[in-house]
Amino acid sequence: MGGEGWTHAIVRVEPGKERRVSEDLEDFLYPYDQSVSARPTRYNGLVLLRCRLGRGELLRLIESSGVGYVRGVKVLDGLVPLSDWAGALRVITRLVPAGGAISLRVRVRGGEEGAEAALSRLRAELERAGYALVGDGGVAVELETVDGCLAISVGNI
């Protein structure tokens, strides 16, 4: 899932066009990265993309691609299996200064099984690691479930 050197992104697309956009993005990005993979998720209007391009290069290429039906792109700081709260903790602690304040924003889609337990454990472990979980202020950390995974975005969300 994660792995060193992989860049993951959630691409918002016009609902019903997920398969077409996945294929078009793969075709467009292939000359830049032969390991690119894009697939529709089980959620309407979302495509999950994986490649070895840097986040800035990926955004620049998609913006200049002319691929239709793309409504937005969010490059992720991490993507871990939903059951891997420790992996999510590693991503967050690598990016947020120790002892800092975190404004946690959580989006659980479609009643992902095990999401509440994993997120509850992650919250407890963040507090145990010395982070203050606050409503506003602090570093914004967005967690969202997608196809059995936890997508992680830190800062400037």
N, C-alpha and C positions, 0 to 999 in steps of 0.2 A: 504494500500500500504506500507507505511513506518512502523510505529508502533514500539514501544519499543521492543528491544530484537531481532528484525529480522536482518538478514544479507542477502544482495542481491548481486548477482554476474552476470556478463555477461560472458557467456562461448562461445568462438569462436570455431566452429566446421567445419568439412569438409561439404561444401554445399551438401544438399540432405540427410544428416544424422542427422538432427535436432531431429526428433522424436525418433529415436533409442537412441541417446545420452541422451535425456531427460529421457527416461525410464531407461537406464542403470545407470545414475547418481542417480535417485531416489532409485533404487534397492540397489545400493552400499551404499548410505548414510543413508538409513532407519534405520539400527541398531544403528546408532549414533544419529539420530534425526528423530523421527517419524512424525514431522511436515514438513519435506522437500518437496519442490515442485519445479519441473523443467518443463518448457514448451517452445516449439519452439516459436519464435517471428514471425512476418510476414516478417521478413528480412532474406534472405538467409544466412545461416551460423551462426546464432545467437540463443542462448538459454538463457532464463532468469531463474535464480535459486534463490530460497528463502528458508532460513532455520534459525535455532536458534543457529547454531554453531558459534564460534568466527572466525574472518577472518583468523587468522593463522592456526587454526585447519582445517578449510574448505580447504584452499590451500594445506596443507599437505596431507589431505585425498584424494583430487582429484589427486594430483601428484602421489600418491602411488596406486591409484585405478586400473590402467591398463585399464580404460575405453577407448575404441578406438575412433578415429576420433576427439579427443579434440585437438585443436590447441593453445588454450590459455584461461586464466581465469583472469578476472578483478573483484576483490571484490570492491564493491561500498561503498562510504561514505554516500550516501543517494539515495533514489529513491522516487520521488514525482510525482503526476499527473502533466502533462504539464501546466495546468492552475494554479497550485499552486506556483507561483513565490515567495510568502512569505515563503512557506515551504523550497524552495531552498535557499532563503536568510538565514533562520535559520540554515540550515546545514552548509553553508559556513562561517557564522559569528561565529559559534561554533568552527570551526577548524582553522580559519585564525585570527591571532592577530588583534585587532582593529586598524584601521588606516594604515594597511599594504598595500603593493603593491601586486596586483593580476594580473597574466598573464592568461587571460581567453581564453580557447580553446573551440570552439563550433563546434559540428558536428550535423547537422540536416539531418535525414534520410527521404527519400521518401516524401518530402513535407508535413511533419506533420502539420496538421491544427492548427493554433494558436501559432505555435512555435516562429515565428518572434516577435509577439506582446509580448509574455511572456518573451522572452530573452531580448528584448528591455527594458521592465519594470524592469527586474532583474538587468540589467546593470545600469540603472538610480538609482535604490534603493541602489546598492552597492556603487555608487559614493556619494549618499546622506548620507550614513552611514559612510563616511570618507575614503573609500578605494580608492586607486589610481589604475586605470586599465591601465596596461602597456603591451607593445608588448612582451618584453623579460625581464627576471629577475622577482623578486617577487615570490610569491607562485603560483605554477601552479594549476589552477582549470579547470578541463575538464568537460564540459557539453555535453551530447549526448542524442538525442531523441531515444526512443525505445518504440513502441506500445503505444503511447499516454502518455508516462512518460518522465521525465527528470532524467537521470542517472548522478550522481555527484561523481567525484573523485577529491580529494584534495592532492596535493603534489606528488613528485616522480612518475610522469606519464610517 
